Amino acid sequence: MAVPRVMIVCGFGLGSSMVLKMTLDDVLKEEGLKADTFCSDSYVATGEDYDIAFISQEWEELLSKNPQPLVVIHNFLSKDEIKGKLDSLRKVIEEKG
């Protein structure tokens, strides 16, 4: 079973994207979902190889030209918000399966 690559984007690929990555990894574990999560900065994000991106609203326009689905997260610490937006990721996992 192929595991989807989930890109998390912030300005420099270190601060807020790392917070979201850790929260998303916790949710994935709780939900029993497998994914390869990684952080990227806004400068190289458009050229990254990924299946779906979890981003803040500020990066939506930058990545909207790419064909991969985007999941906009407003509160990077909210497991409830992430759980509420997992349908897109589940679809990607199903397609890769």
C-alpha positions in Angstrom: 0.0 0.0 0.0 1.5 3.3 -1.1 1.6 6.0 1.6 0.7 9.6 0.6 3.2 12.4 1.0 1.6 15.2 3.0 3.3 18.6 2.7 2.9 21.2 5.4 3.9 24.7 4.4 5.0 27.9 6.2 7.2 30.8 5.3 10.5 29.2 6.3 9.5 25.5 6.7 10.5 25.5 10.4 8.2 27.2 12.8 4.5 27.0 12.3 4.7 24.2 9.8 6.5 22.1 12.4 3.8 22.8 14.9 1.1 21.7 12.4 3.2 18.6 11.4 3.3 17.5 15.1 -0.4 18.0 15.6 -1.2 16.3 12.3 1.1 13.3 13.1 -0.8 12.9 16.5 -4.2 13.0 14.7 -3.0 10.5 12.1 -1.8 8.1 14.8 -5.1 8.5 16.7 -7.1 7.8 13.6 -4.9 4.9 12.5 -3.9 6.6 9.2 -0.5 6.3 7.6 1.1 9.2 5.8 4.6 10.6 5.1 4.4 14.2 6.5 7.1 16.7 5.8 7.6 20.5 6.2 8.4 22.8 3.3 9.0 26.5 3.0 7.0 28.8 0.8 9.9 29.2 -1.7 10.2 25.6 -2.7 6.7 24.3 -1.9 5.3 24.7 -5.5 8.0 22.3 -6.8 7.8 19.7 -4.1 6.6 16.1 -4.8 3.5 15.7 -2.6 0.0 14.3 -2.7 -1.8 16.7 -0.5 -0.9 19.9 1.4 -1.9 21.1 4.8 -1.4 24.9 4.9 -2.5 28.2 6.5 -4.8 30.4 4.5 -1.9 32.7 3.5 -0.3 30.0 1.3 -3.6 29.0 -0.4 -3.1 31.3 -3.4 0.5 30.2 -3.9 -0.4 26.5 -4.1 -3.8 26.8 -5.8 -2.2 26.4 -9.2 -0.9 22.9 -8.4 -3.3 20.0 -9.0 -2.9 18.5 -5.5 -5.7 19.1 -3.0 -5.1 21.7 -0.3 -6.4 21.6 3.3 -6.5 25.0 4.9 -6.0 24.9 8.7 -6.6 27.9 10.8 -5.6 26.7 14.3 -2.4 24.6 14.0 -2.9 23.2 17.5 -6.5 22.1 17.1 -6.8 18.3 16.7 -10.6 18.8 16.3 -10.1 21.1 13.3 -7.7 18.7 11.6 -10.0 15.7 12.4 -12.9 17.7 10.8 -10.8 18.1 7.6 -9.5 14.6 7.1 -11.9 13.6 4.3 -9.5 15.0 1.6 -6.6 13.0 3.1 -8.7 9.8 3.4 -9.6 10.2 -0.3 -5.9 10.5 -1.2 -5.0 7.4 0.9 -7.8 5.5 -0.8 -6.6 6.5 -4.3 -3.0 5.5 -3.5 -4.2 2.2 -1.9 
